[in-house]
Amino acid sequence: MNCYSQDDANRHHIGLKLLMLLAIAAALLGGCNTAPTRDPEFAAVPPAAIPVAPQGNGAIYQAGFSRSWFENVRARRVGDILLVNLVEDTEAKHTNKGKVKKQNSLAIANPELFGIPVGGKYNFAQALESETDFKGEADNTQNNEFTGSVSVMVTEVLSNGYLRVRGEKRVGMTGGNEYIRVSGIVRPEDIDVENSVDSTRIADASLVYVGDGQTEMATTMGWLAKFFISAFMPF
C-alpha cells in the first residue's frame, strides 16, 4: 500500500522550490558589496565639553577657551586627532636541529654445568642488538611589513600625561571591505611637529588589518580542511 499521496508530493515539490530560491537569494546577497561596518570598540570619541565661561569677571582670558597661536598644534586632549605612521617591518628566523642515536647490545653465553655445556649438541647462546637513530631539522623564516598611515583620536589622558588613542580606517572595495585598526598609548614627547607619531613608538600597540567579502572568503580555509589538519585527526 502506497501512503505517499499526491498532496504530499506537491508539498515536497514546493519545499524544494523554496529551498532553491533561498539558496539563490543567499548567493546574490553574498555577491553584493555591503558598506563597511563600524567596530564599536574603535568608534570616534567626542571631545570633552568646554566649561561655561564665567560672566562679568572683567578678564579677557577665560579658562578653557585658550588657543595658542605660537606653538605647534599637537594632540593633547580627549577628542584630538593624531596621525599614526605605520612603519612596521619585522623579520624573525628560527632554526632547530636535533639528533639522537642509541645502540644496545646483549649477549648470553651457552650455560655450563661443571664445565660441561648444558644441552649437549644444542647451543643455547643468544645475542641481541638494537640501534635507534633519529635526526630532525626545522627552519622557519617570517617577514612582515606594514606601511601607511591612519588617523586616530585621543580617548583618554592618563594621570602621567600619556595619551590613550584608537582609530579605524574602513575602505569599501568591489571584492569586499578592508579595515585598519590601531590602538595603544602614546607619549606626548614622541609626537612630532606635524602632529604625527610612528607606530613603533606606541606602547601596548594593537595593529589589525582584516577584511571581509569575496576576497576574504576565497582565502579562508573551510571547516573540513581545518578538521584534517587539526589535532583530532589521527593520521
Secondary structure, 3 states (H helix, E strand, C coil): CCCCCHHHHHHHHHHHHHHHHHHHHHHHHHHCCCCCCCCHHHCCCCCCCCCCCCCCCCCCCCCCCCCCCCCCCCCCCCCCEEEEEEEEEEEEEEEEEEEEEEEEEEEECCCEECCEECCCCCCCCEEEEEEEEEEEEEEEEEEEEEEEEEEEEEEEECCCCCEEEEEEEEEEECCEEEEEEEEEEECHHHCCCCCEEEHHHCEEEEEEEEEEEHHHHHCCCCHHHHHHCCCCCCC
